[in-house]
């Protein structure tokens, strides 16, 4: 991007360079010029990510129900993706700044905002592969791990190339973050699989239980209704009899 107005063609080139040539890209990344361009970049990534998530939900290619309900959830996801991109930019910059400080790198907030905006190129990449969830949770999990590890690789190049952090410290921190990230993803994977097995095992029994309960409630309500009608009829007959006796 030039020092002037935002250039969409340059934005596309920088996005491709971030993924394809991260080392050279981060080595030449400008970290001055205000926060306007990083905000626009993050906003575009958020919009693209949200549109992809919306598309997959409408097409029922995610774990979310498709059709109208999927579309409604997808719209909410789109809105959150855009808002979350802006919030994530500034919160993410703080996190990157802390990591940079640990590794002996640049601790200027503006520089870390520029870095974070570039790292957010993985938002639409992750959303693009969201449709895999509709076919295979395990495959989607593996893709998520690959994207997250690649994201940490990008951060390593950003630390050493842009923020001028110590290479040895950056390697150690990056490997620690990889281990933590994989650990949490593995825990999440097996937790969701366990929940799925529980639902498959007890889902039908639970459904039958509630269906039986509903029928019992409906039967009880009908019996109460009939009892009320019988009581009302008896009271009406008693009143008629009493009225006849009074007339006689």
TORRO-157291 format. One record per residue: residue in one letter; x, y, z of N, C-alpha, C, CB in turn. Coordinates in steps of 0.02 Angstrom, whole numbers, plus 50000, padded with zeros to 5 digits. Glycine has a CB too. Example, Ala and Ser with C-alpha at 12.3 -4.5 7.8 and 13.67 -1.06 7.14 Angstrom:
2
A506604971650390506154977550390506604983550390505654977650452/S506424988850354506844994750357506455000250394507044997050286/
//
This chain:
248
X500424994050000500005000050000500445006250000499525000050061/X500235011249965500595017549964500455021350027500415021649902/X500805027050032500695031250091500065035350084501285035850102/X499735035050025499125038850016498515034950035499075041149945/X498015035249989497385031950003497455024349997496835034449956/X496945020950022496935013650021496885011249949496355010850064/X497315006549930497325003749862497134996449866498025004649829/X496564994749835496314987849841496764982949804495604987449813/X497054985049747497514980649711498124978949753497724983849646/X498384983949788498954982849833498754978249890499224989449859/X498134979149914497884974949968497874967649947497164977249988/X497644966249887497624959349861498334956649857497284959049792/X498794960549830499494958249822499804956849891499904963549785/X499694961249939499964960250006499664954050039499844966350049/X499024952950028498704947050057499004940650030497944947150044/X499114940449964499424934549933500144933749958499414935249855/X500514939249961501214938949984501254936550056501544945849978/X500774938450097500774936250167500754928650172500184939250205/X500374925550128500294918250130500854914750091499614916250102/X501014917450033501484913949988502214915650004501334915849915/X502354921950020503034924150034503064927850101503304928749977/X502904924450155502864927850220503524930850244502604923050272/X504074927450232504714929950257504894936650226505274924950244/X504864937050160505024943350126504494948650139505114942250051/X503864946550144503324951450156503414954950223502634948050152/X503504951050276503564953950342504214957850351503504948550396/X504724955850312505354959550317505294966550289505904955750279/X504804967550243504724974150212504084977750235504704973350137/X503714974850283503084977750305503194984450340502714972950352/X502834989550317502864996150348502424996250410502645001650298/X502684999050464502314999150528502125006150550502724995750582/X502145010850504501955017750520501435020150470502565022450520/X501155025950483500655028750438499955028950466500655024850375/X499885027550531499225027850562498875021050563498795032850526/X498285021050594497915014850603497365013750551497605014750672/X497275018650506496735018150457496785012050412496735024350415/X497375010950382497465005350336497404998650370498135005850301/X497694997650429497584991250464496854989850480497984991050527/X496484995050499495774994250515495384992250452495485000750544/X495534995550395495184993850333495354986650312495384998750276/X495984984850320496204978050302495834972850345496964977250311/X495804973950410495454969350455494714969050439495564971450528/X494424974850422493714975150406493564971150343493494982450396/X493984971650293493884967850231493934960350245494394969850177/X494434958350283494504951350301493894948850339495144950150343/X493634953050384493034951150422492424950350378492904956250475/X492344954950329491774954650283491814948350240491744960950238/X492394946950212492474940950170492344934650210493184940750139/X492624934450271492534928650315491794927750331492934929450379/X491454933250347490744932850364490314930650306490504939550389/X490474933050246490084931150186490164923650171490304935250126/X490774921150180490884913950168490504909750220491644912350172/X490534911850283490164908250335489414908350322490314911250405/X489164914150299488454914850282488264910150225488284922150263/X488694909850174488564905550116488534898250136489094906550062/X489024896050176489024888950196488434887150239489674887250233/X488214891850281487634890350325486994889850284487564895750379/X486924894150234486324893850191486304887450151486304899950144/X486894885250128486944879150088486954872850132487554879350045/X486904873750198486904868150245487554864050239486294863650233/X488114867650232488754864350227489174865250290489144867150167/X488834866750344489164867150409488774862950458489224874550433/X488964863250522488604859550574487964863050593489034858650636/X487834869050564487234872950579486694870950530487364880550575/X486064870750553485494869150511485464873850451484844869350550/X485304871250393485254875350333484584878750327485394871250273/X484434881150266483794884350253483734891150288483244879950275/X483104892750305482964899250336483334900050402482214900150347/X483304894850445483634895250510484384895950501483474889050552/X484664891950455485384892550441485564899350416485594887250391/X485124902250373485244908950348485234914150403484734910750295/X484754913550449484704918250505485324917850549484084916850546/X485534911750564486144910850604486744913350566486234903350623/X486744912150500487304914550459487354922050457487234911950389/X486784925450456486784932850457487074935350523486064935550447/X486874932250578487154934150642487904932850643486804930250699/X488104927150613488814925650608489194930750567488914918750579/X488874933050513489184938150471489294944650510488754939550409/X488774946750545488824952950585489374952350637488154954650619/X489384946550671489894945550723490594945250692489754939150763/X490654942350632491304941850599491584948750585491244937950534/X491164953350563491384960150548491584963850612490834964050510/X491134963550662491274966950725491874963750760490654966650772/X491894956950759492444953350791493114954850759492314945950789/X493114956150693493744957750659494044964150686493624958350583/X493624969250696493884975550722494104974850794493344981150716/X493684971550835493874970450905494504966150909493294967150944/X494514960950868495094956450868495734959850847494964950550823/X495674964750802496274968450780496624971750839496084973650727/X496244975350879496544979250933496734974750993496064984750956/X496324969751008496504965151061497094960851040495904960751081/X497074958550977497624954450951498274958250950497464952050881/X498244964750936498854968850936499174969051005498694975950912/X498764969251057499024969151125499384962451139498454970251177/X499074957051117499374950451127500034949851090498894944851105/X500044952051027500654951850987501194956351019500524954050914/X500984962051044501454966651078501784963251138501094973051100/X501384959651177501654956151236502154950851214501084952951278/X501964947051162502424941851137503064945051110502084937651082/X502984950651075503564954151048504014956551104503344960151005/X503714959151158504114961451215504494955651247503654964851267/X504174949951253504504944051282505104941951239504004938051287/X505024942751173505554940651127506054946351112505254938151062/X505984951951146506454957551136506324961551073507144954951135/X505704961651049505534965250988505214971951000505084961050946/X504944974850946504624981450946504004981350991504444983650875/X503954986251035503374986651080502934992751066503614986751152/X503014995751007502575001250988501904998350966502895005650930/X501375000950994500714998150981500524998550908500185001651024/X500675004150876500495004950805500824999650762500695011950780/X501454998150775501804992950737501474986150745502544992550759/X501254984650805500934978250818500234977950788500904976950893/X499904983650781499254983850747499344982050673498914990750755/X499854984850642499994983350571500134975850562500594987450546/X500524973050607500694965950604500064961650612501214964050658/X499664963350662499054959450676498564959650617498704962150739/X498494965450585498054966050527498274961350471498034973350502/X498934960750462499194956250410499074948950429499944957550399/X499144947350492499034940450515498304938350506499244939650588/X497854943150505497134941750500496934939450431496734947750519/X497414938850385497274936050319497014928950324497894936250275/X497164925650380496934918650390496204918250410497364915350443/X495884923850426495164923750441494764920950382494924930750459/X494814924050322494424921350266494664914450244494464926050207/X495314912950255495564906350237495214901050280496334905950247/X495164902250345494824897650389494084896950372494894899850461/X493764902650356493054902450338492944898850272492784909550334/X493414899450226493344896050162493294888450171493944897650116/X493684885750217493664878550230493114876550279494334876250256/X492684881250297492144879850344491654874650317491774886150361/X491584874250250491114869550220491304862350234491064870750144/X491934861050250492164854250263491804851350324492924854050274/X491594855650370491234853350430490604849650411491064859250474/X490304851450354489694848150332489814841050309489374852050278/X490444839250295490604832550270490974828350323491034833050207/X491454831450356491864827550403492134832150457492454824050366/X491934830850519492184834750575492934833550585491804832950640/X493164827250576493864825550586494304829150536493964818050580/X494094829250472494484832750421494504840250435494194831350352/X493944843050456493914850150472494384851650530493204852250489/X494424847050578494874847950635495594848050612494754842350687/X495784843450567496464843250542496644849650503496564837150497/X496164852050463496274858250426496364864150474495684859550378/X495964864150527496024869550578496714869550610495474868750631/X496964863550626497634863050655498154865850606497794855650673/X498094863850543498574866150493498554873750486498434862850425/X497964876650484497904883950477498184887550538497164885850466/X498044884850597498294888050658499054887550663497974884850719/X499344881850645500074881250646500384885950594500284873850631/X500074886450536500324891150485500274898250510499924890350419/X499744899850548499664906450577500234908050626499004907050613/X500444903150665501004904150711501664904850673501044898350761/X501724901450616502304902450573502334909550547502304897350515/X501754912150525501714919050503501914923850559501004920650478/X501684922450619501854926750676502604926550689501464924550738/X502914920750681503644920250691504004924850641503884912950682/X503794924650578504104929050527503964936450543503844927350457/X503374937850570503204944650589503644947050647502464945250608/X503754942550695504184944250753504894945750731504184938550805/X505174941350691505874942050672505974947050615506164935250652/X505494947350569505584951750511505344958750520505224948850453/X504754959650551504464966250559504634969450626503714965950551/X504544965650679504624968250747505334967550773504144964850793/X505774964450734506484963850751506604960450819506804970750751/X506204955350832506294951550894506884946750886505654947650912/X507134944350943507694939550942507454932950912507974938351014/X507844930350865507644924350829507574918250875508134922850774/X508054917450920508044911550965507434911851011508684911251006/X507314917651040506734918351085506084917451046506754925251119/X506054920050985505454919350944505304912150928505524923450879/X505824908150914505734901050900505454897450961506404897850880/X505734898851019505514895551080504774897151094505954897551141/X504614903551091503924905751105503444902751053503874913451104/X503644902550991503214899750938503074892350950503534900750870/X503584888550968503494881450981503054880251042504164877950990/X503134884551092502704883951152501974885151133502924888951207/X501864890351092501184891951071500894886451027501174898551033/X501304883350985501074877750944500844871950989501634875350896/X501254870451040501074864951085500424866351122501644863751136/X500344872451147499734874351183499124874051137499794881351214/X499204876751076498654876751029498434869751010498864880650966/X498924865350996498754858450977498414854951036499394854550956/X498654856151097498364853051156497624854951162498734855151219/X497474861251156496774863551162496344860851105496734871251164/X496614860551045496234857850989496094850450998496604859150923/X496584846751024496494839651036495964838551090497154836351058/X495994842451144495494841951197494794843451169495654846751255/X494754848751129494104850451099493854845151052494164856951062/X494304842051014494114836750967493804830851003494724834450926/X494154828351054493904822451090493294824051132494454819551134/X493244830151156492644832151193492034832051148492724839151223/X492104834751087491544834851041491364827851018491694839350981/X491874823651007491734816750986491364812951041492384813050969/X491574814051104491244810751160490514813051165491604812151226/X490414819551155489724822151157489304819151100489724829951152/X489614818351041489254815450985489074808250999489674815850922/X489524804451028489374797451045488814796951096489994793851070/X488824801451145488294801451196487614802751165488454806651251/X487614807651119486974809351086486734803551044487054815751043/X487194800451007487004794750965486744788851007487594792450923/X487044787951066486854782251108486194783351144487394780851158/X486124789451171485534790751212485024795351180485754793651278/X485194797751120484734802551088484054799651074485034804951023/X484024793451045483384790451029482984788951092483494783950990/X483324786451144482984784951207482694791351238483464781551257/X483084796751235482854803251262482254805751223483414808451260/X482294805051156481744807251114481114803251129481924806651040/X481184796651136480614792451152480314794151220480804785051150/X480764795651267480524797551334480084803751331481114798651382/X480314808851296479934815051293479304814251251480364820751264/X479334809951200478724808651162478204805151206478874804251100/X478424800151246477974796751293477704801451345478324790951327/X478144805851369477924810751420477404815451391478524814751446/X477514817451328477024821851296476354818551288477284824151229/X476354812151270475724808451262475374807651329475854801551230/X475754806251382475464805651449475134812151471475994803451499/X475484817651458475214824151477474574825651438475724829751465/X474594824051373474004825151331473414820851355474164823551257/X473554814551374473034810051398472744812651464473304802951407/X473194814851509472964817451574472534823651565473574819051619/X472744828051518472354834151505471664832451479472734838651455/X471634827351435470984825251408470534822451462471084820051352/X470824818451508470434815651562470174821151609470864810551603/X470594826151622470374831851664469804835551630470954836651678/X469874836551564469354840051526468704836251530469574841051453/X468734829551521468124825451524467814825651594468284818251504/X468244825551645467994825751714467644832351728468564824751764/X467934837751702467624844351712466954844651676468084850051686/X466924841951615466294841851578465764837751614466404839151507/X465964831951641465484827651678465234831251740465814820951697/X465694834451775465494838051836465024843651820466114840851873/X465164847351766464734852851746464044850351727465054856751688/X464024844551693463394841651672462984839451733463514835651626/X463304836351783462964834151843462694840151882463444830151888/X463104845551886462874851551921462274854651885463444856851927/X462284854551818461724857251780461094853151793461894857351705/X461164846451794460584842151808460314843251878460764834851798/X460774844151926460564845351995460184851952001461174845352042/X460434857051965460094863551968459394863051936460514868951933/X459344859351881458694858451848458214854851895458764854551782/X458454849751929458034845951975457804850352032458414839852002/X458284854352058458114858852114457594864052092458744862452140/X457664866452031457214871352004456504868451997457474874051937/X456454862151975455814858751968455484857852034455904852251934/X455874855952084455604855052151455324861552180456134852152198/X455664867052165455434873552190454784875352157455954878952178/X454714873952092454104875552056453524871452082454194874251980/X453634865052100453104860852126452894863152197453324853552127/
//
